[in-house]
Amino acid sequence: MHRGAALVLALGLAPSAAVAHAVEIPAVAGETLTLDLSNTTELGYHFDNRNTPEGEGRAALRPENRVDDGYGEWTNRLYLQAWWWRLQAGLRLDSAVYFGVLGRAEAQEIIVQEIGGPDLDLENSFGRELHSRYNDVLYPAKLWIGYSQPHLELVVGDFYAQMGRGLVLSVRKIDELGVDTTVRGTKLVLDDDAGPVKAKATLLGGQMNPVRLDLPTGRILHGAGSPLFFGFPVARDFAYYAGAKDAVASVDPARPSYLEDTVLGATIEAGTRYGVLGANGLVLLRSAQSAAQLACIGAGGAAARQQCALGHPSFDLQEPSRAHDLVHNFSGWLRIPQLARTLDGYVEVAGQQLLEGRVLGVDAAGGPIRRVDPSTGYAVYANVNFVRGPLSASLEGKQYRSFFPLGANIDNASKGFGAPEFSAVAYSQPPTAESIWVEPLGSPDVCNTGGRGRVDFRLTEHAKIYGWVGRYASWTEIDPTNAACASARPELGQRPDALRTDSWDLSVGGELDSERRRSHAWAWVGTRLVDRAVAAPASAELSESSSAFYREGYVRYDLGLHLTGPLSLSSLGFHRRRYEPGLAPEPWHEGENYLSLNWAPNFAFIFGYEYQTRPGAEPHYLSGAVEVRSKRSDVWWGQLLDTARLFVGQRRAALRCVGGTCRLFPAFEGARVELVSRF
């Protein structure tokens, strides 16, 4: 889901995935057949999103900042689900059509205007940037069939899955970030009761299936051609032009940007109402062919590099989990249900083995002689919740050492074939124990010790106050490549603890509701302070020695005011003051504020204002939106026009985070219409 829709939902309007309008067909082989059909279609046009860097000449002419202006798109997601007897089945069909996309002639005009004449290298650079973007697609993104009966559930096709608190496996949908990853394979769930003891086992296996179309950028993710993903987008050859006409100098053969990862996993749990014990295990198998690629290059020489990369794909080394072709994740956990309506708790201890490292060298016979070293790590996560009268408190803590999220095997570097926008795709997500919107610097949770405590106190039935304090130490925030969690690198002359950062996360807030809960005021203020354990010396970026690594102060709010009858006002937003010496020499401000006039349940009129003061970025962004809901499921036009949204305006580029998963959204300026239909 794009950010505009997410913000509309956050303003308190009912989401488009509300009550479905199902059709029931009785007496189909003695059972009722239930069908649910829904469709979400969006038509949008992108104007100049103002992300072109300042300056003139070749250095300022970046294709990635030009190809995202002046084009239109039509995307569609069709959902069909059916239930009959003990069976259910589903299909999601995704499609996209683009128009007005920058062509070769337009790129040539831009080049001539910017640098005063033609430039073949720049022209081919435009072509490479466009090669895997804005391609028309139609493919079955998700499909499944399931069978369920008491004590047994079987799914074949696409399914979501989570083991424990996400340390071992977390495959889910995050609408706010446009992330939607499933496993395409088989899942079997068995459960049984033996008196007070309840037991459950889950077995799963298949290949990971991230969504293949990135809506904000139009980038297409191309797989290697696994038979499980029939009808999916297929990569194309890229031709380098030799001159002004259509003469071709050379051709890069098509290559995938995603090598399908395979997982096998199991979860078992058993317990009573006093406590539940469980264990999780997962094996991740990569399909990289690094040894075969190096052997091919050794036999054919540098001239054969492209053909070898095509025949034996293997991507550049990234973070450690992606540099190993065999990964084991496993954990054991204990959950204590709420006792005497007062106390509950959870603790999970996990381990990780990164095996079969990517091959870095082969002998004359093609056998591996040098690999990325294997690695082991562990993670401990725990939380306790306490409730007593008007007081509630929670405490959660973590200790992670060389423990990595399972990143997808995606090429984020190759021009023309890579898909860097999908680098956020991961198959596990260790709990952060922090605020869900924290934007991490580096990879702080790979080597981290810390925790957060929160206290809520209800003053009255309609008012409460709360606050939290978090304290963390990380050894991979300054240097994300510090996989061994070293406190310093003496070989570089670093002092002990030179790689450690210490963080405070502090906030206080309150919530006030009217008697009938038709109006509310929620607001909280907080700060995040990250310091180096050893002050950084003065440099070109720092005028003097400083221990400051990151500073943030913020105010966030969510307000609702009932006016009269069906009319109400809603407003939400935030203001942040940020300082990051490694990014900008001075602090800057940024914020987002949205005001909505609601006429329940049919209309909402929204005005948005976003801003930022960081040098080099556009300061102001204005937008307006209208949402209309029919609320008539008994007539065809009410089903066809279940929800309609119109957005016109601008949004700033920003890093968005949800519970530790982050992605960078590009700036947007244009118009978008979204229509949701339910039958």
C-alpha positions in Angstrom: 0.0 0.0 0.0 1.4 3.4 -0.8 2.0 5.9 2.0 -1.0 8.0 1.1 -3.5 5.2 1.7 -1.7 4.3 4.9 -2.0 7.9 6.2 -5.7 8.0 5.4 -6.2 4.8 7.4 -4.3 6.2 10.2 -6.7 9.1 10.4 -9.3 6.8 11.7 -11.1 5.8 8.6 -12.1 2.2 8.1 -9.6 0.3 6.0 -10.4 -1.0 2.6 -10.0 -4.5 3.8 -13.2 -4.2 5.9 -16.1 -6.5 5.8 -16.1 -8.6 2.7 -19.2 -9.0 0.6 -19.3 -12.8 0.0 -21.6 -14.6 -2.4 -23.1 -17.9 -1.2 -24.1 -20.7 -3.6 -26.1 -23.4 -1.7 -26.3 -27.1 -2.5 -23.0 -27.6 -4.4 -22.4 -31.3 -3.9 -24.3 -31.0 -0.7 -22.3 -28.1 0.7 -22.5 -24.3 0.4 -19.9 -22.7 -1.9 -18.9 -19.2 -0.7 -17.1 -16.8 -3.1 -15.4 -13.5 -2.2 -14.2 -11.3 -5.1 -12.4 -8.0 -4.5 -10.3 -5.7 -6.7 -8.1 -2.7 -6.0 -7.1 -0.6 -8.9 -5.0 2.6 -8.9 -4.4 5.1 -11.7 -1.7 7.7 -11.1 0.5 10.2 -12.8 3.9 11.4 -11.6 5.0 15.0 -12.2 8.5 16.3 -11.4 9.1 15.1 -7.8 11.9 17.6 -7.3 14.7 15.1 -6.5 17.1 16.3 -9.3 20.4 17.4 -7.6 21.5 20.9 -8.0 24.3 21.7 -10.4 25.1 21.5 -14.1 26.9 19.2 -16.4 27.5 15.5 -16.5 28.0 15.1 -12.7 24.5 16.4 -12.0 22.8 14.3 -14.7 21.7 11.2 -12.8 19.3 9.0 -14.8 17.7 7.6 -11.6 16.5 11.2 -10.8 15.1 11.8 -14.2 13.3 8.7 -15.2 10.8 9.0 -12.3 9.2 12.1 -13.6 6.4 12.6 -16.2 4.9 9.2 -16.5 1.6 7.4 -15.6 0.7 4.0 -14.2 -2.2 1.7 -13.8 -1.9 -1.0 -11.2 -4.4 -3.6 -10.3 -4.7 -6.4 -7.6 -7.5 -8.9 -8.0 -8.4 -11.2 -5.1 -10.5 -14.3 -5.4 -11.3 -16.6 -2.5 -13.5 -19.6 -2.2 -14.7 -21.8 0.7 -16.4 -25.2 0.2 -16.8 -28.0 2.8 -13.4 -28.2 4.5 -11.5 -26.6 1.6 -10.5 -23.1 0.8 -8.7 -21.6 -2.1 -7.4 -18.2 -3.1 -5.7 -16.3 -5.9 -4.2 -12.8 -6.1 -3.5 -11.5 -9.6 -1.2 -8.5 -9.9 -0.8 -6.3 -13.0 0.7 -3.0 -14.0 0.6 -0.9 -17.1 2.8 2.2 -17.6 2.5 5.0 -20.1 4.4 8.2 -20.9 7.7 6.6 -19.7 10.9 8.4 -20.8 12.0 7.0 -24.1 15.4 7.0 -25.9 14.6 10.2 -27.9 13.6 12.1 -24.7 16.7 10.9 -22.9 18.8 12.2 -25.8 17.1 15.6 -25.6 17.8 15.8 -21.9 21.5 14.9 -22.4 21.9 17.6 -25.1 20.2 20.2 -23.0 22.3 19.4 -19.9 25.8 18.9 -21.3 25.5 20.6 -24.7 25.8 17.6 -27.0 25.2 13.8 -27.3 26.8 11.3 -25.0 26.5 7.6 -25.7 27.6 6.5 -22.3 24.9 8.6 -20.6 22.3 7.4 -23.1 23.1 3.8 -22.3 23.0 4.7 -18.6 19.4 5.9 -19.0 18.6 2.7 -20.8 20.1 0.6 -17.9 18.1 2.5 -15.3 14.8 1.9 -17.2 15.5 -1.7 -18.2 13.9 -3.2 -15.1 11.5 -0.4 -14.3 8.0 0.5 -15.7 7.6 -2.8 -17.5 4.0 -4.0 -18.1 3.4 -7.1 -16.0 0.5 -9.6 -15.3 1.2 -12.5 -13.0 -0.4 -14.7 -10.3 1.3 -13.2 -7.2 -0.3 -15.4 -4.6 -2.3 -18.6 -4.9 -3.2 -21.4 -2.4 -5.5 -24.2 -1.5 -6.1 -25.4 2.0 -7.9 -28.1 3.9 -8.9 -27.9 7.6 -10.6 -30.2 10.1 -10.4 -30.5 13.9 -6.7 -31.0 14.9 -5.4 -30.7 11.3 -4.7 -27.9 8.8 -3.0 -28.3 5.5 -2.0 -25.5 3.0 -0.5 -25.9 -0.4 0.6 -22.7 -2.1 1.3 -19.3 -0.5 1.1 -18.8 3.2 2.5 -16.4 5.9 4.5 -17.9 8.8 6.2 -16.8 12.0 8.2 -18.8 14.5 8.4 -17.4 18.0 8.8 -13.7 18.1 10.4 -13.5 14.6 14.0 -14.5 15.6 13.8 -17.7 13.6 11.3 -16.9 10.9 8.9 -14.0 10.2 7.3 -14.0 6.8 4.4 -11.4 6.7 2.8 -8.5 5.0 3.7 -4.9 6.0 1.3 -2.7 4.0 3.0 0.5 5.2 6.3 -0.5 3.6 5.0 -2.3 0.5 6.4 -5.6 1.8 4.5 -8.8 1.2 6.4 -12.0 1.4 5.0 -15.5 1.6 6.3 -19.1 1.5 5.1 -20.9 -1.6 5.1 -24.6 -0.7 3.3 -26.7 2.0 2.4 -26.1 5.6 0.9 -28.8 7.9 -0.4 -28.0 11.4 -1.4 -30.7 13.9 -2.7 -30.2 17.4 -4.2 -32.4 20.1 -5.3 -32.3 23.7 -4.4 -34.9 26.4 -6.3 -33.7 29.4 -4.9 -30.4 30.6 -1.9 -30.7 28.2 -2.2 -29.2 24.7 0.3 -29.9 22.0 0.8 -28.4 18.5 3.3 -29.1 15.7 3.8 -27.1 12.5 5.9 -28.3 9.5 6.6 -26.1 6.5 8.7 -26.1 3.4 8.9 -24.2 0.1 10.5 -21.3 -1.7 10.2 -17.7 -0.6 7.9 -15.5 -2.6 8.4 -11.8 -2.2 6.1 -9.5 -4.2 7.7 -8.8 -7.6 6.5 -5.3 -8.2 7.6 -2.3 -6.2 4.8 0.2 -6.6 6.6 3.4 -5.5 9.4 3.0 -8.0 8.0 0.6 -10.7 11.0 -1.7 -10.3 10.4 -5.4 -11.3 12.0 -8.3 -9.4 13.0 -11.1 -11.7 13.5 -14.6 -10.4 15.7 -17.3 -11.8 12.9 -19.3 -13.2 11.8 -21.8 -10.5 8.8 -23.9 -11.7 6.9 -22.9 -8.6 6.6 -19.4 -9.9 4.9 -20.0 -13.3 3.7 -16.9 -15.1 6.0 -14.5 -13.2 7.9 -11.6 -14.8 10.9 -12.7 -16.9 14.1 -10.7 -17.3 15.1 -9.4 -20.8 18.4 -8.9 -22.6 19.8 -5.4 -22.5 21.2 -3.9 -25.7 24.0 -1.2 -25.7 23.5 1.3 -28.5 26.5 2.1 -30.7 25.3 5.4 -32.2 22.5 7.8 -32.9 20.5 5.2 -34.8 19.4 1.9 -33.5 22.7 0.1 -34.1 23.5 -2.3 -31.3 27.1 -2.5 -30.0 26.7 -5.4 -27.6 24.1 -7.2 -25.6 24.0 -8.2 -22.0 22.1 -11.5 -21.7 19.1 -11.4 -19.4 19.9 -12.4 -15.8 17.8 -12.7 -12.6 17.7 -10.2 -9.8 16.4 -12.7 -7.3 17.6 -16.3 -6.7 14.8 -18.2 -5.1 15.6 -19.2 -1.5 14.3 -22.5 -0.1 13.2 -23.0 3.6 12.4 -26.1 5.6 11.1 -25.5 9.2 9.3 -27.0 12.1 7.7 -25.7 15.3 6.6 -27.9 18.3 4.9 -26.6 21.5 3.2 -28.2 24.4 1.9 -26.9 27.7 -0.9 -26.2 30.1 -2.7 -23.1 31.2 0.3 -22.5 33.5 2.9 -22.4 30.8 3.8 -23.4 27.3 7.2 -24.7 26.0 8.2 -24.6 22.4 11.0 -25.1 20.0 11.6 -23.8 16.4 14.0 -24.9 13.7 14.7 -23.6 10.2 17.0 -24.4 7.4 17.6 -21.8 4.7 19.1 -23.0 1.4 20.5 -20.5 -1.1 20.6 -21.2 -4.8 23.8 -19.2 -5.5 26.4 -20.8 -7.8 29.6 -18.9 -6.8 32.0 -21.8 -7.3 30.6 -22.7 -10.7 30.8 -19.0 -11.8 34.4 -18.6 -10.7 35.4 -21.9 -12.4 33.6 -20.7 -15.6 35.5 -17.4 -15.5 38.8 -19.2 -14.9 38.2 -21.4 -17.9 37.0 -18.7 -20.3 38.8 -15.6 -19.0 37.5 -12.1 -18.4 35.8 -12.1 -21.8 33.4 -14.9 -20.6 32.4 -13.1 -17.4 29.0 -12.0 -18.6 28.1 -15.5 -19.9 29.4 -17.1 -16.7 27.2 -14.7 -14.6 24.2 -15.7 -16.7 24.8 -19.4 -16.6 25.9 -19.5 -13.0 24.3 -16.6 -11.2 25.8 -15.4 -7.9 25.4 -11.9 -6.5 28.0 -9.6 -4.8 28.6 -10.2 -1.1 26.3 -8.1 1.1 25.6 -8.6 4.8 26.7 -12.0 6.2 23.4 -13.9 6.1 23.4 -13.3 2.3 27.0 -14.4 1.9 26.3 -18.0 3.1 24.4 -20.7 1.1 23.3 -22.7 4.1 21.8 -21.1 7.3 20.4 -22.7 10.4 18.1 -20.8 12.7 16.8 -22.5 15.9 15.3 -21.4 19.2 13.6 -22.6 22.4 11.0 -20.5 24.2 8.8 -20.4 27.2 5.5 -18.5 27.5 3.8 -17.9 30.8 0.1 -17.0 30.3 -1.4 -14.3 32.5 -1.5 -15.6 36.0 -4.2 -14.2 38.4 -4.9 -11.6 35.7 -1.7 -9.9 36.8 1.5 -11.3 35.3 2.6 -12.9 32.1 6.0 -13.4 30.5 7.9 -14.7 27.5 11.5 -15.7 26.9 13.2 -17.0 23.8 16.8 -18.1 23.3 17.9 -18.5 19.6 21.0 -19.6 17.8 22.2 -19.1 14.2 24.8 -20.9 12.1 25.9 -19.3 8.8 27.5 -22.2 6.8 28.7 -22.9 3.3 30.1 -19.4 2.8 30.2 -17.9 -0.7 33.2 -19.3 -2.7 35.9 -16.7 -3.2 38.5 -18.8 -5.1 38.7 -22.1 -7.0 41.5 -24.4 -8.0 42.4 -25.5 -11.5 39.8 -28.2 -11.4 37.1 -25.8 -10.3 37.0 -26.9 -6.6 36.6 -24.3 -3.9 39.8 -23.3 -2.1 38.6 -20.2 -0.3 35.2 -19.4 1.2 33.6 -16.7 3.4 34.2 -18.0 6.9 31.4 -19.7 8.7 29.8 -17.8 11.6 27.7 -18.5 14.7 25.6 -16.2 16.7 22.9 -16.2 19.4 20.0 -14.1 20.6 18.1 -13.8 23.8 14.8 -11.9 24.0 12.4 -11.7 27.0 9.4 -9.6 28.1 7.3 -9.4 31.2 3.9 -7.7 31.6 2.3 -6.7 34.9 -1.3 -5.4 35.4 -2.7 -4.3 38.7 -5.7 -2.1 38.9 -5.0 1.2 37.0 -1.3 0.4 36.7 0.3 -1.7 34.0 3.9 -2.1 33.2 6.1 -4.0 30.7 9.8 -4.8 30.6 11.5 -6.2 27.6 15.2 -6.9 27.0 17.5 -8.4 24.4 21.0 -9.6 23.9 22.1 -10.3 20.4 25.5 -11.4 19.3 26.4 -11.9 15.6 22.7 -12.6 15.0 21.5 -11.5 11.5 18.0 -11.1 9.9 17.7 -13.6 7.0 18.0 -11.2 4.0 16.6 -12.3 0.6 19.1 -13.4 -2.1 18.6 -10.2 -4.2 21.0 -8.4 -6.5 21.1 -4.8 -5.4 24.1 -3.7 -7.4 24.0 -4.7 -11.1 23.0 -1.8 -13.3 20.2 -2.7 -15.6 19.4 -6.0 -13.8 19.6 -5.3 -10.0 16.7 -4.5 -7.8 18.0 -2.4 -4.8 14.5 -1.3 -3.8 13.9 -4.9 -2.6 16.9 -5.0 -0.2 14.5 -4.6 2.7 13.1 -8.1 2.0 14.0 -10.4 4.9 12.7 -13.7 6.2 13.2 -13.0 9.9 13.0 -10.0 12.1 14.5 -10.0 15.6 12.4 -7.9 18.0 13.9 -4.5 18.5 12.5 -3.8 22.0 12.3 -0.2 20.9 9.6 2.2 19.5 8.2 0.8 16.3 9.2 4.0 14.3 12.9 4.1 15.3 15.1 4.6 12.3 18.2 2.5 12.9 21.7 3.7 11.9 24.0 0.9 10.6 22.8 -2.5 11.8 22.4 -1.9 15.5 20.6 -5.1 16.4 23.3 -7.5 15.1 25.4 -6.9 18.3 23.2 -5.3 20.9 22.4 -5.5 24.6 19.6 -3.4 26.1 16.0 -3.2 27.1 13.0 -0.9 27.6 10.5 -0.5 30.4 7.1 1.2 30.0 4.6 2.2 32.7 0.9 3.1 32.0 -1.3 4.6 34.7 -5.0 5.1 34.1 -6.2 8.2 35.9 -9.8 7.8 35.0 -11.9 5.6 32.7 -11.1 8.2 29.9 -7.6 9.4 30.8 -4.2 7.8 31.2 -0.5 8.7 31.2 2.5 6.7 30.3 6.2 6.8 29.8 9.1 4.6 28.9 12.9 4.4 29.3 15.1 2.4 27.0 18.9 1.8 27.3 21.0 0.0 24.6 24.6 -0.7 23.8 25.5 -1.6 20.2 28.7 -2.6 18.5 27.4 -2.5 14.9 25.9 0.9 14.7 29.1 2.8 13.9 30.4 -0.1 11.7 27.7 -2.4 10.3 30.4 -4.8 9.0 31.6 -5.6 12.6 30.0 -9.0 12.4 32.2 -10.4 15.2 31.0 -7.8 17.6 34.5 -6.5 18.3 34.7 -3.5 20.6 37.5 -2.0 18.5 39.9 -2.8 15.7 43.4 -2.3 17.1 45.0 -2.9 13.8 43.5 0.4 12.7 44.7 2.1 15.8 41.3 2.2 17.5 41.0 2.5 21.3 39.0 -0.1 23.2 35.2 0.4 22.8 35.7 2.7 19.8 33.0 0.8 18.0 30.4 0.9 20.8 27.4 3.3 20.9 25.2 3.9 23.9 21.6 4.9 23.4 18.8 6.3 25.5 15.2 6.2 24.3 12.9 8.3 26.5 9.3 9.3 26.1 6.2 10.5 28.1 2.7 10.9 26.9 -1.0 10.8 27.7 -4.4 9.8 26.2 -7.7 11.5 26.8 -11.0 10.3 25.5 -14.5 11.8 25.7 -17.2 9.9 27.5 -18.6 8.3 24.4 -15.1 8.0 22.9 -16.1 10.2 19.9 -13.3 12.6 20.6 -9.8 11.9 21.7 -6.4 13.6 22.3 -3.3 11.5 22.3 0.1 13.1 22.4 3.7 12.1 23.5 7.1 13.7 23.4 10.4 11.9 23.5 14.1 11.9 22.6 16.7 9.4 21.4 20.3 10.1 22.3 23.1 8.0 20.8 26.6 8.6 21.9 29.9 7.1 20.9 31.7 5.4 23.8 34.9 7.0 22.5 34.6 10.5 21.2 35.3 10.9 17.5 38.3 13.2 16.7 37.9 16.5 14.8 37.6 16.0 11.0 36.3 17.5 7.9 32.7 16.7 9.1 33.4 17.7 12.8 34.8 21.0 13.8 35.8 19.6 17.1 36.0 16.2 18.9 32.5 15.0 19.8 30.8 11.9 21.2 27.5 12.7 19.6 26.5 10.0 17.0 22.8 10.8 16.7 20.3 13.1 18.4 16.5 13.3 18.0 13.7 15.1 19.8 10.1 14.6 18.7 6.5 15.4 19.3 3.8 13.0 18.0 0.1 13.5 18.2 -3.3 12.0 17.2 -6.4 14.1 17.8 -10.0 13.6 17.1 -12.9 16.1 17.7 -16.6 15.3 17.2 -18.3 18.3 15.8 -22.0 17.5 15.3 -24.0 14.5 14.0 -21.8 12.6 11.5 -19.1 15.4 11.3 -15.7 15.2 13.0 -12.2 16.5 12.6 -9.1 14.3 12.9 -5.5 15.3 12.9 -2.2 13.4 13.3 1.4 14.0 12.7 4.8 14.6 14.2 7.6 17.1 14.4 11.3 15.9 14.8 14.5 17.7 15.4 17.4 15.6 14.2 21.2 15.7 14.3 23.5 13.2 12.7 27.0 14.5 12.3 27.9 11.9 9.6 25.0 13.1 7.4 24.7 16.8 8.0 26.9 19.3 9.9 23.9 21.0 11.5 20.6 19.8 13.1 17.5 19.9 10.9 13.8 19.7 11.4 11.2 17.5 9.6 7.6 16.7 10.1 4.3 15.5 8.7 0.8 16.9 9.6 -2.5 15.7 8.3 -6.0 17.2 9.0 -9.1 15.4 8.0 -12.8 16.5 7.9 -14.9 13.3 8.2 -18.5 12.8 7.4 -19.2 9.4 8.8 -19.4 6.9 7.3 -19.2 8.1 3.7 -16.7 11.0 3.2 -13.3 12.2 4.4 -11.5 15.3 3.1 -7.8 15.4 4.0 -5.1 18.1 3.8 -1.5 17.3 4.3 1.6 19.3 5.0 5.1 17.8 5.2 8.4 19.7 5.6 12.1 19.3 6.1 15.0 21.8 6.5 18.0 19.5 5.7 20.3 21.3 3.2 19.8 20.1 -0.4 16.2 18.9 0.1 13.0 20.6 -0.9 11.5 22.2 2.2 7.7 22.1 1.7 5.2 19.5 0.5 1.4 20.0 0.2 -1.3 17.5 -0.6 -5.0 17.0 -0.5 -7.1 13.8 -0.6 -10.8 12.8 -0.7 -12.2 9.4 0.3 -15.7 8.2 -0.5 -17.3 5.0 0.8 -20.6 3.7 -0.6 -21.7 1.5 2.4 -24.2 -0.2 0.1 -23.3 -3.8 -0.4 -26.9 -4.6 -1.5 -26.6 -2.9 -4.9 -24.1 -3.5 -7.8 -22.9 0.1 -7.9 -22.2 0.1 -4.1 -20.1 -3.0 -4.5 -18.3 -1.6 -7.5 -17.6 1.7 -5.8 -17.0 0.3 -2.3 -14.2 2.8 -1.6 -12.7 5.5 -3.8 -9.8 7.7 -3.0 -8.3 10.7 -4.8 -4.9 12.1 -3.8 -3.3 15.2 -5.4 0.0 16.7 -4.2 3.4 16.0 -2.9 5.2 13.7 -0.5 8.8 14.0 0.7 11.3 11.2 0.3 11.7 9.5 3.7 12.9 6.4 5.4 9.9 4.6 6.9 10.3 2.0 9.6 7.8 -0.5 11.1 9.1 -2.6 14.0 12.7 -2.7 12.8 11.9 -3.2 9.1 12.8 -0.1 7.1 12.8 1.1 3.5 13.4 4.4 1.7 10.4 5.8 -0.2 11.1 8.2 -3.0 9.6 11.7 -3.2 6.2 11.9 -5.1 4.4 14.7 -6.8 1.3 14.0 -8.9 -2.2 12.6 -8.7 -3.5 9.1 -7.8 -7.0 7.6 -7.9 -7.7 4.3 -6.0 -10.8 2.3 -6.4 -11.7 -0.7 -4.2 -14.5 -3.0 -5.4 -16.0 -5.9 -3.4 -18.5 -8.4 -4.7 
